[in-house]
Amino acid sequence: MADEFAKGFGILVTAGLAWMTLAGWYCTPSFEGAQLIGECTSSGTIYDAMALILKDAFFWFAVLGFLTFVMVIPMYRKALEAYRDEPEIPE
């Protein structure tokens, strides 16, 4: 189980750092106002549009990747283990 936690935490940290970097560049209009979650501004180039799409992708990859490795995979393995250890019901 520690193996899955390490993978999930690695995904959370790496994708979260990428999200914070892109959000800091594009969604911080001023340092006195909202930071990282403010209104996103772009100059209209294709690279800015790609960065804004990647920002959202990194956010959801961090959240869903972490939850998958920390909750979904261990729950699946425990359920599979419980199913295999359960005795058959005689007919």
PECOR-V830151 format. One record per backbone hydrogen bond with DSSP energy under -1.0 kcal/mol. NH is the residue of the N-H (numbers start at 0). CO is the residue of the C=O. E is the energy in kcal/mol with one decimal. If there is no record, write none. Layout:
nh->NH co->CO e->E
nh->NH co->CO e->E
This chain:
nh->4 co->0 e->-1.9
nh->5 co->1 e->-2.3
nh->6 co->2 e->-1.9
nh->7 co->3 e->-2.8
nh->8 co->4 e->-2.7
nh->9 co->5 e->-2.0
nh->10 co->6 e->-2.2
nh->11 co->7 e->-2.4
nh->12 co->8 e->-2.6
nh->13 co->9 e->-2.5
nh->14 co->10 e->-2.4
nh->15 co->11 e->-1.8
nh->16 co->12 e->-2.2
nh->17 co->13 e->-2.0
nh->18 co->14 e->-2.5
nh->19 co->15 e->-2.6
nh->20 co->16 e->-2.2
nh->21 co->17 e->-2.3
nh->22 co->18 e->-2.8
nh->23 co->19 e->-2.2
nh->24 co->20 e->-1.8
nh->25 co->21 e->-2.4
nh->26 co->22 e->-2.5
nh->37 co->26 e->-1.4
nh->40 co->25 e->-2.8
nh->48 co->44 e->-1.8
nh->49 co->45 e->-2.3
nh->50 co->46 e->-2.2
nh->51 co->47 e->-2.1
nh->52 co->48 e->-1.9
nh->53 co->49 e->-2.6
nh->54 co->50 e->-2.2
nh->55 co->51 e->-1.6
nh->56 co->52 e->-2.2
nh->57 co->53 e->-3.1
nh->58 co->54 e->-1.8
nh->59 co->55 e->-2.2
nh->60 co->56 e->-2.4
nh->61 co->57 e->-2.3
nh->62 co->58 e->-2.1
nh->63 co->59 e->-2.7
nh->64 co->60 e->-2.1
nh->65 co->61 e->-1.7
nh->66 co->62 e->-2.2
nh->67 co->63 e->-2.2
nh->68 co->64 e->-2.2
nh->69 co->65 e->-2.2
nh->70 co->66 e->-2.3
nh->71 co->66 e->-1.8
nh->72 co->67 e->-2.6
nh->74 co->70 e->-2.1
nh->75 co->71 e->-2.4
nh->76 co->72 e->-2.4
nh->77 co->73 e->-2.5
nh->78 co->74 e->-2.4
nh->79 co->75 e->-2.5
nh->80 co->76 e->-2.4
nh->81 co->77 e->-2.5
nh->82 co->78 e->-2.3
nh->83 co->79 e->-2.2
nh->84 co->80 e->-1.7
